[in-house]
Amino acid sequence: MKLGVNIDHIATLRNARGGIEPSIIEAAKIALKENILALTMHLREDRRHIKDEDLYEVKKLGAKINLEMAATEEIQKIALDLKPYSVCIVPERRQEITTEGGLDVAGQKEYLKEYIKPLKNAGILVSMFIDAHPAQVEASSYIGADYIEMHTGCFTHAFEKGDFENELEKLKSAAKLAQSLGLKVNAGHGLNYENVYLMKEIEGLCELNIGHSIISKAVFDGLQASIKKMLELIK
């Protein structure tokens, strides 16, 4: 498995006061010293953390960017101009604190099938952020996505309660189905230093995208040390 480091929360802290501190660019430079696959950055419609200019400045560093985005025309245009390594299409509600669940691909598969065509034609890998449900996996295959990213929030909540086996089995089954349909599989949301070891039980996982836990640990241990520790855990 590879690690994608989400640096949105660096921008959240910066935006709390305005100005330039802490620096997204410095965070990106530190992360890129380690053996990570990509930097994940979510350009929300309300720009609550990552700003447009952050994306372009980070790309100048030679970083692979995994752009999390809503399926809107505005963000699609930015993605086509930026040409990130990959995009992950996510649901988005302005009142939510963080992404609360997977995208309903099955309920809008014809729209999404057309929406992702320009992105794929531009050579951008396309992932769908979905709950571990067979209908969503099958719909992701139907529209022509390259990857799914399984939403691990339910697993995380179950882990905290000490009864996670059922949720872990759902992830395993969804991953197996996706791979049988030719999809590659990533996972993310709520994964942390205590529960991430269980992701090794899911065969064929390509990438874990983790942000909040790494940035939280970095407050006490530093960003580079926190990334190193997570990389050790997922090896």
N, C-alpha and C positions, 0 to 999 in steps of 0.2 A: 504493500500500500504506500501511496505517496501522500504528502500533507499539503493542503492548501491553507494558507494563513489569512484569515479575514482581518483586515485592519480598519474596518469601519469604526470601531470604538475609539481608536485614536482620534479620528475626526470628530466623534461625538464630544470628547473631552475638549478638543480645540474649540469647537463651536460654542461650548458653554460660556466661554469668556470672549470669544472673538479673537482676532489676531492670528498668530502663526504657531503658537505653542499648544500642545506638543506637535511636532512636525511630522506630517504624513510621509514626507520624503525621507527623513531620517529613519522612521520606522521601517519603511520599505527597504532601505539600504541594509539595515541590520538583519531583516528577515532573509534577504537575498544572499547573505553570507552563508546561510545554511542550505542543506540539501532538500529544499522544498520544491514542489511542482509549480505552484502559482500563488499569486496574491489575489485573494477574493475581495472585491469591492462592489458594494450595492449602491447604485445610483438611484435613489428613490425619487419619485415625482416631486416631493416637497423639499428635496436636497437637505434633509435633516442632519446628515453627517457627511458623506462623500459629496464633493462638489465636482462639477464638470472638469475644472482645471486640475483637480487632483489626479484624475484618470490620465490626462495627457502628460503631466509631469512625472508620474510613476512610470508610464510607458517609456519615457525618454531614458530611464535607467536600464532599459533592456529587459524589463520584467515581463513574464507571462501574466496577463491579467485574466482572471475569471470574473466576468462582469455579471453580477446578479441584477436582474431587471424585470420590470413589469412588461407585459405584452402590449405596449402602447406605440403609436406612430412616432412620438417625439423621441423616446429612448431608442427605438429601432434605428432612427437616423443617426443618433450619436454612436451607436454600436457599429454601424456601417462605416462611419468616418474613422472611429478609433481603431477598428479591426483588432479586438482583443483575441487572445488565444482561444477563449471559449466564452459562451454566455450561458447562464442558468436562468431560465424563465421561472419567475416566482409570482405567487399571488401578492397583492399589496393593498392594504387598507390604511388610509392616512392616520386613523385613530389608534392603530395597533402600536405597541411598544417595539415588538419584534415580529418577524413572520410567524404566524400562529398555526399554520398548517400547510398541507401540500396544495398544489394547483389542481383545479378540476379540469384536467386535460380531456377526460371523456365527455364532459359537458360542453366543450367548445372546440372539438377536435378539427372541424372543418376550418374554422377561423385560424387556429394555431398552425394547421398544415400549410396554409398560405403565408402566414406571418413569418414562419421560420425559413421559407425558401430563399429570400434575399440574403439572409445571414449565412446559410449553408453555401450559397453560390459564391459568397465572398471568402469562403475557406475558413469560416468560423465554426468551431465545434459547438453543437447545441445540446444542452441538457435541460430536462424538465424536472423541477423540484416537486415531488409527488409523495403522497402517503403510500405506504406499502400495501396497496390494494390491487388485486389482479386487473380490474377494469382500467385503472389508471396506467398500469404498466402496458397493457395491450393498446391503449389509446396512444401512448407515447411512441410505441412501435409504428402504429398506423400513420402518424403524422410525419414520420421520418426523422425523429430525433436520433442523435448519436449516443446519448447517455440518458440515464435517469439519475437523479440524486434523491435518495430516499430520506424523507423527513424523519429524523430520529427523536423528535420531541416526546412522543408517547412512550418510547422506550426509556428515555431519560427520566420521565416522571415515575414510571413503573420501577426503575432501578432505585430511585430515592425511597420508595416504599418497600423495597426488598422483595418484590414479586414481579420480575421482569421477563420470565421465561416465555410467556405467551407473546409478548411484544417482540422479543428477539426472534422467535419462530416466524412471525409475520415478515420480518426483515429478510430472513433467510429464504423464505418461500418466494418473496417478491424478487429478490436478487436472482434466484434460480430461473424463474419465469422470464425475467428480462434477458438474461444471457441466452436462453433458448430461442428468444426472438431476435437475437443479434444486437441487443443493446449492451453497452458497457454500464457499469454501476458504480456510483459514488454514494456517499452518505454524509449527513451533517445536520446539525441543530441540537444544541444542548450537550454535545459530547464534551467530556472533561477528563481530568487526570485520574479519576476514580473509576469511570465506566468504559473508557475507550478500549481497554484490553479485550472486551467482549466482541468488538468488531472483527477480531481475528477469526471468530467462529463463522463469519459469513464468507463463503468461498467466492473468490474472484473480485473482491472489492478493489477498485482502482485507486480511489482517492477519498480522503476525509477532509472536509472543510470545517475548520474550527477557528473561532474568533474570541468569543466572550471569555472563555476559560483561560486562554493563553494571555489575553490582555490583562485579565484580573490578576493572574499570577505574576505578570510582569511588574505590577505595581510594587511588589515586595522583592522579587528576585531578579528583575531586569528582563528585557524582551528577549535577548539572545539566549539566556539561560533557560527561559521558559519554553522557547521553541525547541531547543536541544532536548529538553526533558520530554516533550511530547513526541518528538521524533524517535526517541529511545523506546517509548511505550508502544508505538505502532509498528516497530520493526518486527 
